Amino acid sequence: MPTDLPSNVHVSKHPLLRAKLSLLRSSSTSARDTKALINDIATILAVEALASGLNAKVEGTDTSSLKYEYPVETVVPQRISVMPILRSGLAMVDGKSLISQGRSVRYSRFEL
């Protein structure tokens, strides 16, 4: 693992991510499985990447079906930008969208 990376680069060591990357690298992985793996990888990476940049904000209370009152939390900031790069990056947009429910997500696409 390189140690001369810039300070704003995060190398994930998540065990699920590493296992999915191994499957993705395999020559026996089908196109269908590749798409599912990229989606899973994108979700794991998005959760890790957004963990330090988002905050929870209490916006009132609600009642569960068991009559338990709980605080309703939303995520701040409400707007997130995603910039996929190349084909695999575009495939990762779906995984990122899964965790951004209820927020405005802007997509930028670069053509090379």
N, C-alpha and C positions, 0 to 999 in steps of 0.2 A: 504494500500500500504506500503510495507516494506521501511524503511528509512535507513537501514544499508547496502545498496547495494554498491558495489565498484564504484569508480568514473567513470570507463569506461563503465558502464552499463546505457543504456538509456531506460526508460520506456515510450513508446509512449502513448500519450493521445489524438491522432487524433480522432475526432468524427466519421469519416467514418470507421476507423479501429475498434473502439469500437462497432459500429453497426454490422459490418461484423463478429466480434468475437461472438456477441450474436447469430447471425444466425448460425454460425458454431457449437456452443454448443448445439443447439436445437436438440432434438431427432427426430424431424420430417424432418430434412434436409436430402435430398436424397444424394446418392453417387455422382451423377452428379453435384449437387449444391455445395457439399463439395469441389470438385475439383476446381470449378469456384471461390468459396470463398477463398480458399487457394491461388490461383493465384492472386486475388485482394489484399489480405492481404500482400502477398510477394511484390507486386508492391508498395504499400503504405510504407511498412517498408524499402524497398530498396531506395526509394526517400528520406525518412527521414534520413536514415543512410549515404547516400552518399552526402547529402547536405553540410556537413561541410568538407568532404574530397576531393571534386573535385573543380576545378577552370575552368572557361571559358577562352579560349585563342583565340584572333582574328587572323585568318589566311588568310586574304585577303577580297575581296568584291565580291558580285554577284549582278545580276539585277533581280528583280521580273518581273512577267508578266505585271505589271502595269508600267514598266520602272523605278522603284524605286531602287536605289542602296543602298545596305545594307551590313554591315559587316558580314562575315561568321565566326561563332565561333565554336570551337571544345572543347571537354572536356579533361582536363589534370588531372590525368595521363591517358594514353591510355590503360593500362593493369589493369584489376581488377581480383581478385581471389574470388571465392565463395566456401564455404565449407558447403554443406548441411549436416544436422545431422538427422538421422532416416528418416522414410518414408515421413512425412510431410515436412521435409527439402528438400527432393528430389523433391517433388511436387512444392516447392517454386522456384525452379531453372527457370522454364518457366517464371514466373512473373518478376524475376530479369533480364532475357534475354531481355525482352521487352524494358527496359530502357537503355540497354547497346549497342544499335545499333551503329555499326561503330567502336566499340572498341573490343580488344581482351579480351575475358573472359575465364579464366581457371577454371575448376571444379575439385575439389578433393573430393573423396568419401571415407568415413571411413566405414569399416565393423566391427561390434561388435560381 
